[in-house]
Amino acid sequence: MLFPTTVFAIFFLVIFHLHWSLEGFPRARKGVLLAASLFFYGYWSWKFALMLLLSTMVNHALARQIERAGRHGGVCRSRPWLVGAIVFNLGLLGSFKYAGFVVGDLLFPLMRPCCLWLGPDAVNWLVGVQEEVYPWLSKVVLPVGISFFTFQALSYVMDVYRGRTAPARTWLDFANYLAFFPQLVAGPIVRAEDLVPQMEQMPRREVRIDAGRAGFLILSGLFKKTVVANWLAARLADPVFAWPEAYSGPDVLMGVYGYAIQIYCDFSAYSDIAIGTALLLGFHFPDNFHAPYLATSLQDFWRRWHISLSTWLRDYLYIPLGGSRGTLRRTQVNLLITFLLGGLWHGAAWTFIWWGAFHGFYLVLERTLFARVTLPSGRSRISRSLLTLVARLWIFHVVCASWLLFRAGNLETLGGLVRSLLAWRSAVPEVTLWGGVPLLVLAAGFSMQGFDGNRLEQITRRLADWPGWVLGALAAVILTIILALGPEGVAPFIYFQF
């Protein structure tokens, strides 16, 4: 079920009414919320809903065992249960997401030279195995958003192990935490300490709902997704990445810019709508984006982009590896490992691994440079502003270069993109992407960063003073404009595949 659809609007209207009308019946209210989340997820496939239900039962049981073992026997006795939880969650994720990559891209390529060396019988055996395995792998369907709720489950069991949070009071509370439909398939990855207490207590009517902020988030998210992201995908990014040889360098550059703005608008739109819909139900999520293309360093970029994932990688991978507490060389290794695995989290393909390696190597170089170079103090305001502008432009283009790896999908497409970027004449002279409308849409998408983070509070604070009928009429007008400007049909969110 997609957010910007009539089906979801009807679904949410029904759940919104039931959620608040059952305030006096907390257990029934929790049951309705879980049923709604399972229906939302099972709308793609009922098998996905059963798998999610299994994950909630196993993780809650293991968290309870971790807590009991830690209380009676100390950390050492609870560690086997933690290992079991990690093996279960990573095994579930790996079975669906990485089995084809491991077998098809790692195992078989390594076996081919050995079989050639052993002789024709071994080669025939390998061919037979491939003919049996590949059709089976092709039938494995990747559950939507499995990486998100798996990481959320992992953070829960690890926080219980560390004593940072207590296990949920009941399985129903934990199931609602893990399966909560607004953030289920594309985040944010909400920590247990933030959301489990809200699921246990359930929001009350006397707590004021910030409807102005929720409405603004939902409408801005719809605009970013249905108008900006979909237009940029159809008119710039998809044509360039599908056939880069047909375009000249400036047009390919426009396509790369288009994808950079598309993925920001697409992903941040999902986060905005998720936060807004949860807010209407009385639940609060942390922000997931904070103007990432205004970053002045790549480290700063990762403090602003997909904040829930970057902080997850920091707290549950980078810091346990040693973080920056050891030598500079050890810190560099920790950064590389973290971003290699972060790239692999995004997808089972070499290009995602290279994308993670790109960010890891650049962060290593950046940290080394910052440790050895000190900018002169006493600079004027103009020079500081100019330096900030140059840094932002540089980092934006560094990130755009990394999107080539992220979006290309294979070496052939990547090579075509690089060759076309260096060519100033296209194979098809009549094809051109430059123009006033593309530049206007790119500028509109880039400027949407102005609504990220704390900037939104100033706007919603002013809107809160407006009469309700004015806000309703304004929302109706904005929604009408969005529907008029948006293309027919709704493309899935980019991060659904992760």
MITI-140898 format. One record per residue (C-alpha): residue number from 1; residue in three letters; x, y, z. Coordinates in Angstrom, 2 decimals. Layout:
{NUM ALA {X Y Z}};
...
// end
This chain:
{1 MET {0.00 0.00 0.00}};
{2 LEU {1.47 3.33 -1.07}};
{3 PHE {1.03 6.59 0.83}};
{4 PRO {-0.05 8.88 -2.03}};
{5 THR {-3.06 6.76 -3.06}};
{6 THR {-6.81 6.81 -2.50}};
{7 VAL {-6.62 3.35 -0.93}};
{8 PHE {-4.25 4.58 1.78}};
{9 ALA {-6.35 7.71 2.38}};
{10 ILE {-9.44 5.55 3.06}};
{11 PHE {-7.39 3.11 5.15}};
{12 PHE {-5.93 5.89 7.29}};
{13 LEU {-9.30 7.62 7.74}};
{14 VAL {-10.79 4.39 9.14}};
{15 ILE {-7.79 3.68 11.41}};
{16 PHE {-7.69 7.29 12.62}};
{17 HIS {-11.37 7.09 13.67}};
{18 LEU {-11.01 3.67 15.34}};
{19 HIS {-7.77 4.64 17.09}};
{20 TRP {-9.26 7.65 18.84}};
{21 SER {-12.75 6.21 19.42}};
{22 LEU {-11.24 3.25 21.35}};
{23 GLU {-9.32 5.44 23.78}};
{24 GLY {-11.17 3.95 26.74}};
{25 PHE {-10.33 0.40 25.66}};
{26 PRO {-6.52 0.31 25.54}};
{27 ARG {-6.08 -3.38 24.77}};
{28 ALA {-8.61 -3.30 21.95}};
{29 ARG {-6.97 -0.13 20.69}};
{30 LYS {-3.58 -1.81 20.58}};
{31 GLY {-5.05 -4.83 18.84}};
{32 VAL {-6.69 -2.66 16.17}};
{33 LEU {-3.42 -0.80 15.60}};
{34 LEU {-1.49 -4.06 15.14}};
{35 ALA {-4.18 -5.48 12.83}};
{36 ALA {-4.02 -2.29 10.78}};
{37 SER {-0.22 -2.52 10.48}};
{38 LEU {-0.36 -6.17 9.43}};
{39 PHE {-3.08 -5.38 6.88}};
{40 PHE {-0.98 -2.48 5.56}};
{41 TYR {2.06 -4.72 5.15}};
{42 GLY {0.08 -7.72 3.96}};
{43 TYR {-1.50 -5.60 1.23}};
{44 TRP {1.58 -6.51 -0.86}};
{45 SER {1.54 -10.16 0.24}};
{46 TRP {-0.02 -11.97 3.19}};
{47 LYS {3.18 -14.01 3.45}};
{48 PHE {5.08 -10.82 4.32}};
{49 ALA {2.66 -10.18 7.18}};
{50 LEU {3.18 -13.68 8.57}};
{51 MET {6.96 -13.24 8.38}};
{52 LEU {6.70 -9.92 10.24}};
{53 LEU {4.51 -11.56 12.88}};
{54 LEU {7.12 -14.31 13.32}};
{55 SER {9.85 -11.69 13.73}};
{56 THR {7.90 -9.89 16.47}};
{57 MET {7.33 -13.10 18.44}};
{58 VAL {10.92 -14.33 18.23}};
{59 ASN {12.54 -10.97 19.02}};
{60 HIS {10.26 -10.26 21.97}};
{61 ALA {10.90 -13.73 23.42}};
{62 LEU {14.66 -13.35 22.99}};
{63 ALA {14.65 -9.87 24.54}};
{64 ARG {12.81 -11.30 27.55}};
{65 GLN {15.43 -14.03 27.87}};
{66 ILE {18.25 -11.49 27.61}};
{67 GLU {16.69 -9.44 30.38}};
{68 ARG {16.13 -12.47 32.65}};
{69 ALA {19.62 -13.87 32.11}};
{70 GLY {21.22 -10.49 32.72}};
{71 ARG {19.23 -9.97 35.90}};
{72 HIS {20.12 -13.37 37.39}};
{73 GLY {23.51 -14.21 35.97}};
{74 GLY {25.15 -11.08 34.62}};
{75 VAL {26.16 -10.06 31.11}};
{76 CYS {27.95 -13.30 30.23}};
{77 ARG {24.83 -15.42 30.68}};
{78 SER {22.73 -13.10 28.53}};
{79 ARG {25.24 -12.99 25.67}};
{80 PRO {24.19 -16.31 24.06}};
{81 TRP {20.62 -15.02 23.81}};
{82 LEU {21.89 -11.83 22.18}};
{83 VAL {23.93 -13.87 19.70}};
{84 GLY {20.82 -15.91 18.95}};
{85 ALA {18.82 -12.75 18.28}};
{86 ILE {21.50 -11.36 15.97}};
{87 VAL {21.78 -14.68 14.09}};
{88 PHE {17.99 -14.89 13.70}};
{89 ASN {17.58 -11.34 12.40}};
{90 LEU {20.59 -11.36 10.10}};
{91 GLY {19.66 -14.85 8.92}};
{92 LEU {16.15 -13.67 8.05}};
{93 LEU {17.54 -10.64 6.23}};
{94 GLY {20.27 -12.62 4.47}};
{95 SER {17.93 -15.38 3.31}};
{96 PHE {15.70 -12.98 1.42}};
{97 LYS {18.09 -10.22 0.44}};
{98 TYR {21.58 -11.66 0.01}};
{99 ALA {21.17 -15.35 -0.89}};
{100 GLY {21.13 -14.63 -4.63}};
{101 PHE {24.12 -12.29 -4.40}};
{102 VAL {26.21 -14.71 -2.33}};
{103 VAL {25.45 -17.68 -4.56}};
{104 GLY {25.33 -15.99 -7.97}};
{105 ASP {27.95 -13.26 -7.56}};
{106 LEU {30.39 -14.83 -5.10}};
{107 LEU {30.11 -18.61 -4.84}};
{108 PHE {29.64 -19.64 -8.49}};
{109 PRO {32.30 -17.24 -9.88}};
{110 LEU {34.79 -18.65 -7.36}};
{111 MET {33.86 -22.22 -8.25}};
{112 ARG {34.20 -21.83 -12.04}};
{113 PRO {38.05 -21.65 -12.18}};
{114 CYS {38.28 -24.65 -9.83}};
{115 CYS {35.89 -26.68 -11.98}};
{116 LEU {37.77 -25.74 -15.15}};
{117 TRP {40.98 -26.95 -13.54}};
{118 LEU {39.37 -30.21 -12.41}};
{119 GLY {38.06 -31.05 -15.85}};
{120 PRO {34.89 -31.49 -17.95}};
{121 ASP {33.04 -33.59 -15.36}};
{122 ALA {33.35 -30.85 -12.75}};
{123 VAL {32.26 -28.21 -15.29}};
{124 ASN {29.19 -30.25 -16.23}};
{125 TRP {28.37 -30.73 -12.54}};
{126 LEU {28.59 -26.97 -11.92}};
{127 VAL {26.38 -26.19 -14.92}};
{128 GLY {23.79 -28.64 -13.61}};
{129 VAL {23.85 -27.06 -10.16}};
{130 GLN {23.45 -23.58 -11.65}};
{131 GLU {20.49 -24.72 -13.75}};
{132 GLU {18.80 -25.98 -10.60}};
{133 VAL {19.71 -23.13 -8.25}};
{134 TYR {19.13 -20.05 -10.41}};
{135 PRO {15.39 -20.75 -11.06}};
{136 TRP {14.93 -21.28 -7.32}};
{137 LEU {16.69 -18.01 -6.46}};
{138 SER {14.59 -16.12 -9.01}};
{139 LYS {11.46 -17.10 -7.07}};
{140 VAL {12.66 -15.46 -3.84}};
{141 VAL {10.72 -12.21 -3.43}};
{142 LEU {12.33 -9.50 -1.30}};
{143 PRO {9.85 -8.41 1.41}};
{144 VAL {9.25 -4.67 1.30}};
{145 GLY {11.31 -2.76 3.88}};
{146 ILE {12.85 -5.86 5.47}};
{147 SER {16.13 -4.01 6.11}};
{148 PHE {14.33 -1.31 8.09}};
{149 PHE {12.35 -3.47 10.51}};
{150 THR {15.28 -5.91 10.87}};
{151 PHE {17.59 -3.10 11.98}};
{152 GLN {14.87 -1.83 14.29}};
{153 ALA {14.55 -5.28 15.87}};
{154 LEU {18.35 -5.53 16.23}};
{155 SER {18.54 -2.17 17.98}};
{156 TYR {15.81 -3.34 20.38}};
{157 VAL {17.55 -6.57 21.49}};
{158 MET {20.94 -4.85 21.71}};
{159 ASP {19.53 -2.01 23.81}};
{160 VAL {17.92 -4.55 26.16}};
{161 TYR {21.28 -6.35 26.41}};
{162 ARG {23.07 -3.09 27.20}};
{163 GLY {20.47 -2.11 29.78}};
{164 ARG {19.51 1.03 27.86}};
{165 THR {15.88 -0.02 27.66}};
{166 ALA {13.63 -2.58 29.29}};
{167 PRO {11.75 -5.17 27.24}};
{168 ALA {8.26 -4.13 26.23}};
{169 ARG {5.67 -4.97 28.88}};
{170 THR {3.72 -7.23 26.52}};
{171 TRP {4.22 -8.84 23.15}};
{172 LEU {1.44 -6.64 21.80}};
{173 ASP {3.34 -3.48 22.74}};
{174 PHE {6.51 -4.73 21.05}};
{175 ALA {4.60 -5.91 17.97}};
{176 ASN {3.11 -2.43 17.59}};
{177 TYR {6.58 -0.93 17.95}};
{178 LEU {8.12 -3.13 15.25}};
{179 ALA {5.16 -3.26 12.84}};
{180 PHE {3.80 0.30 13.20}};
{181 PHE {2.65 1.01 9.66}};
{182 PRO {3.76 4.65 9.09}};
{183 GLN {7.47 3.80 9.35}};
{184 LEU {7.38 0.08 8.65}};
{185 VAL {8.67 -0.09 5.08}};
{186 ALA {11.05 2.87 4.75}};
{187 GLY {11.78 4.25 8.19}};
{188 PRO {12.72 6.23 10.13}};
{189 ILE {14.40 3.47 12.14}};
{190 VAL {12.94 4.43 15.50}};
{191 ARG {14.69 3.32 18.68}};
{192 ALA {12.83 1.28 21.29}};
{193 GLU {13.48 3.86 24.01}};
{194 ASP {11.61 6.42 21.90}};
{195 LEU {8.60 4.43 20.65}};
{196 VAL {7.98 1.46 22.99}};
{197 PRO {6.91 3.71 25.93}};
{198 GLN {4.48 5.45 23.58}};
{199 MET {3.02 2.09 22.55}};
{200 GLU {2.71 1.02 26.19}};
{201 GLN {0.96 4.19 27.33}};
{202 MET {-0.92 5.04 24.12}};
{203 PRO {-1.63 8.73 23.41}};
{204 ARG {-4.53 10.40 25.24}};
{205 ARG {-6.99 12.97 23.94}};
{206 GLU {-5.88 15.54 26.51}};
{207 VAL {-2.43 15.62 24.89}};
{208 ARG {-2.60 18.23 22.15}};
{209 ILE {-1.91 16.90 18.66}};
{210 ASP {0.17 19.22 16.52}};
{211 ALA {-2.20 18.93 13.56}};
{212 GLY {-0.63 21.94 11.83}};
{213 ARG {2.81 20.32 11.76}};
{214 ALA {1.34 16.96 10.76}};
{215 GLY {-0.64 18.49 7.90}};
{216 PHE {2.33 20.49 6.69}};
{217 LEU {4.57 17.40 6.72}};
{218 ILE {2.04 15.30 4.82}};
{219 LEU {1.35 17.96 2.18}};
{220 SER {5.01 18.83 1.68}};
{221 GLY {5.81 15.12 1.45}};
{222 LEU {3.12 14.62 -1.19}};
{223 PHE {4.48 17.56 -3.17}};
{224 LYS {8.06 16.30 -2.99}};
{225 LYS {7.08 12.78 -4.04}};
{226 THR {4.26 13.15 -6.56}};
{227 VAL {5.39 16.39 -8.21}};
{228 VAL {9.16 16.85 -7.87}};
{229 ALA {10.59 13.32 -7.45}};
{230 ASN {8.33 11.66 -10.01}};
{231 TRP {8.91 14.41 -12.59}};
{232 LEU {12.68 14.29 -12.17}};
{233 ALA {12.65 10.50 -12.44}};
{234 ALA {10.58 10.46 -15.62}};
{235 ARG {12.20 13.41 -17.40}};
{236 LEU {15.83 13.42 -16.25}};
{237 ALA {17.17 10.53 -14.17}};
{238 ASP {15.54 7.48 -15.75}};
{239 PRO {16.32 8.41 -19.39}};
{240 VAL {19.97 9.24 -18.64}};
{241 PHE {20.69 6.15 -16.55}};
{242 ALA {18.82 3.90 -18.98}};
{243 TRP {20.75 5.05 -22.08}};
{244 PRO {23.66 7.34 -21.10}};
{245 GLU {25.35 7.02 -24.51}};
{246 ALA {22.50 8.95 -26.13}};
{247 TYR {23.28 12.11 -24.16}};
{248 SER {26.08 14.66 -24.04}};
{249 GLY {28.08 15.56 -20.95}};
{250 PRO {25.86 18.52 -19.89}};
{251 ASP {22.72 16.39 -20.29}};
{252 VAL {24.18 13.52 -18.26}};
{253 LEU {25.14 16.06 -15.60}};
{254 MET {21.52 17.22 -15.55}};
{255 GLY {20.45 13.60 -15.14}};
{256 VAL {22.84 13.13 -12.21}};
{257 TYR {21.58 16.33 -10.59}};
{258 GLY {18.07 15.11 -11.24}};
{259 TYR {18.71 11.82 -9.47}};
{260 ALA {20.37 13.58 -6.52}};
{261 ILE {17.32 15.78 -6.00}};
{262 GLN {14.94 12.93 -6.83}};
{263 ILE {16.31 10.56 -4.19}};
{264 TYR {16.30 13.33 -1.56}};
{265 CYS {12.72 14.38 -2.35}};
{266 ASP {11.53 10.78 -2.66}};
{267 PHE {13.05 9.48 0.55}};
{268 SER {12.51 12.57 2.69}};
{269 ALA {8.91 12.65 1.42}};
{270 TYR {8.31 9.19 2.85}};
{271 SER {9.84 10.26 6.17}};
{272 ASP {7.71 13.42 6.22}};
{273 ILE {4.48 11.54 5.53}};
{274 ALA {5.41 8.84 8.06}};
{275 ILE {6.14 11.41 10.77}};
{276 GLY {2.98 13.36 9.91}};
{277 THR {0.61 10.38 9.92}};
{278 ALA {2.12 9.07 13.16}};
{279 LEU {1.69 12.51 14.68}};
{280 LEU {-2.03 12.50 13.82}};
{281 LEU {-2.29 9.24 15.77}};
{282 GLY {-0.46 10.85 18.70}};
{283 PHE {2.98 9.26 18.20}};
{284 HIS {6.24 11.18 17.83}};
{285 PHE {9.16 10.19 15.56}};
{286 PRO {12.59 11.86 15.34}};
{287 ASP {13.50 13.86 12.23}};
{288 ASN {15.25 11.88 9.50}};
{289 PHE {16.65 14.66 7.28}};
{290 HIS {18.21 18.03 7.95}};
{291 ALA {19.11 19.78 4.67}};
{292 PRO {21.77 17.23 3.64}};
{293 TYR {22.85 19.07 0.46}};
{294 LEU {23.88 22.07 2.57}};
{295 ALA {26.58 20.02 4.31}};
{296 THR {30.12 21.40 4.36}};
{297 SER {31.84 18.02 4.75}};
{298 LEU {30.92 14.41 4.09}};
{299 GLN {30.84 13.77 7.82}};
{300 ASP {28.37 16.66 8.08}};
{301 PHE {26.36 15.13 5.23}};
{302 TRP {25.90 11.90 7.19}};
{303 ARG {24.70 13.90 10.19}};
{304 ARG {21.94 15.26 7.96}};
{305 TRP {21.08 12.39 5.56}};
{306 HIS {18.96 9.40 6.69}};
{307 ILE {19.78 10.32 10.28}};
{308 SER {18.15 7.23 11.77}};
{309 LEU {20.39 4.91 9.70}};
{310 SER {23.61 6.91 10.15}};
{311 THR {23.14 7.04 13.93}};
{312 TRP {22.29 3.30 13.93}};
{313 LEU {25.53 2.50 12.11}};
{314 ARG {27.41 4.75 14.52}};
{315 ASP {25.92 3.32 17.74}};
{316 TYR {25.67 -0.37 16.82}};
{317 LEU {28.61 -0.86 14.47}};
{318 TYR {31.19 1.94 14.41}};
{319 ILE {31.44 2.51 18.19}};
{320 PRO {31.45 -1.24 19.09}};
{321 LEU {34.30 -1.67 16.57}};
{322 GLY {36.26 0.91 18.56}};
{323 GLY {35.09 4.14 16.92}};
{324 SER {37.72 6.84 17.07}};
{325 ARG {39.10 5.79 20.46}};
{326 GLY {42.17 4.02 19.09}};
{327 THR {44.91 5.03 16.69}};
{328 LEU {44.23 6.94 13.49}};
{329 ARG {44.80 3.77 11.46}};
{330 ARG {42.28 1.84 13.56}};
{331 THR {39.73 4.64 13.18}};
{332 GLN {40.19 4.54 9.43}};
{333 VAL {39.60 0.77 9.37}};
{334 ASN {36.47 1.20 11.50}};
{335 LEU {35.11 3.82 9.10}};
{336 LEU {35.74 1.61 6.07}};
{337 ILE {34.07 -1.42 7.65}};
{338 THR {31.08 0.64 8.74}};
{339 PHE {30.44 2.15 5.33}};
{340 LEU {31.12 -1.06 3.42}};
{341 LEU {28.42 -2.74 5.49}};
{342 GLY {26.25 0.37 5.19}};
{343 GLY {26.51 0.10 1.42}};
{344 LEU {25.67 -3.60 1.55}};
{345 TRP {22.62 -2.78 3.70}};
{346 HIS {21.21 -0.83 0.76}};
{347 GLY {21.29 -3.75 -1.62}};
{348 ALA {22.88 -7.01 -2.71}};
{349 ALA {25.00 -5.67 -5.56}};
{350 TRP {28.63 -4.71 -6.11}};
{351 THR {27.67 -1.13 -6.96}};
{352 PHE {26.21 -0.64 -3.47}};
{353 ILE {29.39 -2.02 -1.93}};
{354 TRP {31.47 0.35 -4.08}};
{355 TRP {29.17 3.21 -3.08}};
{356 GLY {29.82 2.40 0.59}};
{357 ALA {33.56 2.09 -0.08}};
{358 PHE {33.52 5.48 -1.84}};
{359 HIS {32.03 7.15 1.23}};
{360 GLY {34.30 5.23 3.59}};
{361 PHE {37.50 6.14 1.72}};
{362 TYR {36.46 9.77 1.38}};
{363 LEU {35.69 10.00 5.10}};
{364 VAL {39.10 8.50 5.86}};
{365 LEU {40.79 11.12 3.65}};
{366 GLU {38.64 13.87 5.13}};
{367 ARG {39.41 12.90 8.71}};
{368 THR {43.14 12.63 7.93}};
{369 LEU {43.14 16.04 6.24}};
{370 PHE {41.24 17.74 9.06}};
{371 ALA {43.66 16.24 11.58}};
{372 ARG {46.68 17.69 9.79}};
{373 VAL {45.45 20.95 8.27}};
{374 THR {44.29 23.88 10.36}};
{375 LEU {42.62 26.81 8.63}};
{376 PRO {43.93 30.23 9.65}};
{377 SER {41.88 32.05 12.28}};
{378 GLY {40.69 35.64 12.12}};
{379 ARG {39.03 35.32 8.72}};
{380 SER {36.53 37.95 7.72}};
{381 ARG {32.80 37.25 7.49}};
{382 ILE {32.95 37.43 3.70}};
{383 SER {35.81 34.93 3.48}};
{384 ARG {34.02 32.56 5.87}};
{385 SER {30.83 32.75 3.81}};
{386 LEU {32.78 32.18 0.60}};
{387 LEU {34.61 29.20 2.12}};
{388 THR {31.29 27.73 3.32}};
{389 LEU {29.79 28.14 -0.15}};
{390 VAL {32.75 26.44 -1.81}};
{391 ALA {32.63 23.60 0.74}};
{392 ARG {28.91 23.07 0.14}};
{393 LEU {29.32 23.03 -3.63}};
{394 TRP {32.22 20.59 -3.37}};
{395 ILE {30.44 18.17 -1.04}};
{396 PHE {27.27 18.31 -3.14}};
{397 HIS {29.26 17.22 -6.18}};
{398 VAL {31.13 14.55 -4.18}};
{399 VAL {27.76 13.10 -3.16}};
{400 CYS {26.50 13.37 -6.76}};
{401 ALA {29.56 11.40 -7.90}};
{402 SER {28.69 8.69 -5.39}};
{403 TRP {25.12 8.56 -6.73}};
{404 LEU {26.58 7.37 -10.04}};
{405 LEU {27.63 4.17 -8.28}};
{406 PHE {24.40 3.94 -6.31}};
{407 ARG {22.07 4.29 -9.30}};
{408 ALA {24.08 2.73 -12.14}};
{409 GLY {23.38 -0.86 -11.16}};
{410 ASN {26.23 -2.39 -13.18}};
{411 LEU {29.66 -1.61 -14.62}};
{412 GLU {28.39 -1.23 -18.17}};
{413 THR {25.99 1.57 -17.25}};
{414 LEU {28.61 3.22 -15.02}};
{415 GLY {31.13 3.19 -17.87}};
{416 GLY {28.58 4.69 -20.25}};
{417 LEU {27.80 7.47 -17.78}};
{418 VAL {31.47 8.36 -17.30}};
{419 ARG {32.17 8.35 -21.04}};
{420 SER {29.14 10.54 -21.74}};
{421 LEU {30.09 12.96 -18.98}};
{422 LEU {33.42 13.51 -20.73}};
{423 ALA {31.80 13.96 -24.16}};
{424 TRP {30.27 17.26 -25.19}};
{425 ARG {28.32 15.87 -28.12}};
{426 SER {25.59 13.27 -27.86}};
{427 ALA {25.08 10.31 -30.14}};
{428 VAL {21.61 11.71 -30.87}};
{429 PRO {22.01 15.48 -31.45}};
{430 GLU {18.28 16.15 -31.21}};
{431 VAL {18.16 14.81 -27.63}};
{432 THR {18.71 17.46 -24.98}};
{433 LEU {17.60 17.79 -21.37}};
{434 TRP {18.64 21.35 -20.60}};
{435 GLY {15.84 23.85 -20.34}};
{436 GLY {13.96 26.27 -18.12}};
{437 VAL {11.46 23.73 -16.74}};
{438 PRO {14.07 21.15 -15.63}};
{439 LEU {16.10 23.86 -13.94}};
{440 LEU {12.97 25.17 -12.21}};
{441 VAL {12.02 21.70 -10.90}};
{442 LEU {15.61 21.08 -9.72}};
{443 ALA {15.59 24.42 -7.90}};
{444 ALA {12.19 23.63 -6.34}};
{445 GLY {13.40 20.25 -5.12}};
{446 PHE {16.64 21.68 -3.75}};
{447 SER {14.77 24.46 -1.93}};
{448 MET {12.53 21.90 -0.16}};
{449 GLN {15.45 21.43 2.22}};
{450 GLY {14.35 24.70 3.75}};
{451 PHE {11.53 22.81 5.45}};
{452 ASP {13.79 20.23 7.14}};
{453 GLY {14.50 20.04 10.83}};
{454 ASN {13.95 23.04 13.10}};
{455 ARG {13.00 25.30 10.21}};
{456 LEU {9.60 23.62 10.16}};
{457 GLU {8.82 24.59 13.74}};
{458 GLN {8.82 28.28 12.90}};
{459 ILE {6.31 27.74 10.09}};
{460 THR {3.97 25.45 12.04}};
{461 ARG {4.07 27.77 15.07}};
{462 ARG {2.70 30.55 12.91}};
{463 LEU {0.12 28.27 11.28}};
{464 ALA {-1.16 27.21 14.71}};
{465 ASP {-2.61 30.72 15.20}};
{466 TRP {-4.67 30.55 12.01}};
{467 PRO {-8.40 29.61 12.19}};
{468 GLY {-9.19 25.98 11.55}};
{469 TRP {-11.37 26.67 8.52}};
{470 VAL {-8.58 28.68 6.89}};
{471 LEU {-6.08 25.85 7.42}};
{472 GLY {-8.58 23.33 6.02}};
{473 ALA {-9.26 25.43 2.93}};
{474 LEU {-5.54 26.04 2.40}};
{475 ALA {-4.81 22.31 2.68}};
{476 ALA {-7.54 21.54 0.14}};
{477 VAL {-6.12 24.09 -2.31}};
{478 ILE {-2.56 22.76 -1.91}};
{479 LEU {-3.71 19.17 -2.33}};
{480 THR {-5.62 20.10 -5.49}};
{481 ILE {-2.52 21.77 -6.94}};
{482 ILE {-0.39 18.72 -6.06}};
{483 LEU {-2.84 16.37 -7.77}};
{484 ALA {-3.00 18.64 -10.82}};
{485 LEU {0.79 18.93 -11.16}};
{486 GLY {1.66 15.33 -10.41}};
{487 PRO {1.87 12.74 -13.20}};
{488 GLU {-0.63 9.91 -13.61}};
{489 GLY {0.05 6.86 -11.48}};
{490 VAL {2.24 6.61 -8.40}};
{491 ALA {5.76 5.18 -8.58}};
{492 PRO {6.92 3.23 -5.51}};
{493 PHE {9.28 5.01 -3.15}};
{494 ILE {12.94 4.38 -3.99}};
{495 TYR {13.80 3.01 -0.55}};
{496 PHE {11.07 0.35 -0.70}};
{497 GLN {13.65 -1.94 -2.35}};
{498 PHE {15.90 -1.71 0.71}};
// end
